[in-house]
Amino acid sequence: MATIRDATAAAELERDGVALVRGFATPIECEAMLSRMEALVDGWSPPRAGGEVFRTDEAQARTTSDYFLDSADRVHFFMETGAVDPATGGLRDALSKQTALNKVGHGLHVADPVFAAYSFSEKVVSLVTKIGYTDPVLPQSMYIFKQPGIGGEVTSHQDATFLHTTPRQSVLGLWLALQDATLTNGCVWARPGSHREPLRRHFQRNPAHFGDPAAGVVADPAAPQMIFAKLNDESSDVAAWAWEGKMPPGGTSTALPSVSVSVEEKAAALRVAGFVPLECKAGDLVLIHATVDHLSLPNTSPQSRHTFQLHLVEGPDAGVTWSKENWLQYGAAADRAAFPRLRTDGAAVVLACDGGVVTAAGAATAAGAAAGEAEQETET
Ligand SMILES: O=C(O)CCC(=O)C(=O)O
C-alpha cells in the first residue's frame, strides 16, 4: 500500500527532479544484498588480462565492448580503472577481489533471487505506482561499490541519455544506499530543477558498427559500437552543456592532474553550479528523474559506499516505447525479449533468466539460481 511518505516523495520528485526517501529498505534487506554481493564477488574469477573497466566520461562510447553489451540481462563484473595493472590489464597484485570492482550489472534483478526479491517487492511497486507509473517495466539494475581510495567519479549526466524512451523520457532511477553515503565517500549530487531542461544527448548503437541494411549501411566491426548523438545544440543557451559528460568547472582535478583539489573545494564548485549533495544512511533511497543532472565525486575516504540501483521505464501499455538504439537490449537482435513488468496487480513475475519467479510480496524463487549459481562471466 502506498504511504504518505510515498506521496511526499512523488511531489518532491515532480518539483525538483530528485527526492530522498529515508529508511526505504530495512537493515535486514540491506544486509541480504551486501552479503549476496560478497558471495557473487567471491565466485568471480578476475581476468588475467584485458579486464573490463567502467568509465563515464567521453571515452565510454569508444571503449564499449561485447562484454558490456551482453551484460544487459546477466551478471557481469566491471573493474575500477585504479584496480587494473596497466602492464597486464589484469588485477593489480595484492589487491583483493572485493576491493577491485566498480560495478556489477546489469541484470541482477532478473538473474539473482536476492536482488530480484527487493527489485519486485511490494514497497518498490507501491512507490512507483504512487509516482504515477501505470505499466512500469524494469530493464536495468546495477550494484556500485565506490571502493575506498580508488572509487572513481561518475561524471554529470541525465539518465535518459543512456535509457531512452519515446514519445517521452520515462526512466526513473531508484538509487538505494546499502551503506552510508557521505561527502567524502562519494554521495550522489543532483541539480534540483534541471529535469525541466531538454535532454542533451543519446548514447546510441552506432549504425556504422552494427550495419543498417534498410539504409544500405554495411557493418564495420572496426567502428566504435556506441556513439553520443547530440539532441540539441551545444551553443544553445543551456549552461549544463559546460559539464555534460564531465564535471562542472572546479568540480574535478582532471584538467590539471598535477593539482590536487580537496573535496571541500570540489563541493563548493558543485554548489556554485547548482548541485546539492544527497548524503544518505544505509537504507535510504534517492529517486532520480530521467532528465535531472547528477554525478558523484571520487571516494577519497577509507569507507566503501555500496549501492543497488534500479532503472525502470514506462512500458508499452502506457504508450511508451524503448529505443531500439539504446545499448541495453535483452536477447539477440532477432529475438529481443520484453523487460519484466513490476506487477501492480500482485501477479507473479517470471524472470527472463534461470526460470525464476518472483512476486511483489517478496517471495523469490529462482530455479537454478540459488546462491553462487547466478551466471558469472568475465572477459579475459
Ligand atoms: O552511484 C553513483 O555514484 C552514480 C549513480 C548514477 O549516476 C545513476 O544511478 O544514474
PDBQT file of the ligand as one rigid body, heavy atoms in Angstrom, charges set to zero:
ROOT
HETATM    1  O1  LIG A 401      26.207   5.859  -7.773  1.00  0.00    +0.000 OA
HETATM    2  C1  LIG A 401      26.736   6.801  -8.355  1.00  0.00    +0.000 C 
HETATM    3  O2  LIG A 401      27.793   7.265  -7.992  1.00  0.00    +0.000 OA
HETATM    4  C2  LIG A 401      26.053   7.425  -9.543  1.00  0.00    +0.000 C 
HETATM    5  C3  LIG A 401      24.841   6.664  -9.956  1.00  0.00    +0.000 C 
HETATM    6  C4  LIG A 401      24.142   7.212 -11.139  1.00  0.00    +0.000 C 
HETATM    7  O3  LIG A 401      24.566   8.157 -11.738  1.00  0.00    +0.000 OA
HETATM    8  C5  LIG A 401      22.899   6.598 -11.583  1.00  0.00    +0.000 C 
HETATM    9  O4  LIG A 401      22.434   5.629 -10.970  1.00  0.00    +0.000 OA
HETATM   10  O5  LIG A 401      22.351   7.072 -12.603  1.00  0.00    +0.000 OA
ENDROOT
TORSDOF 0
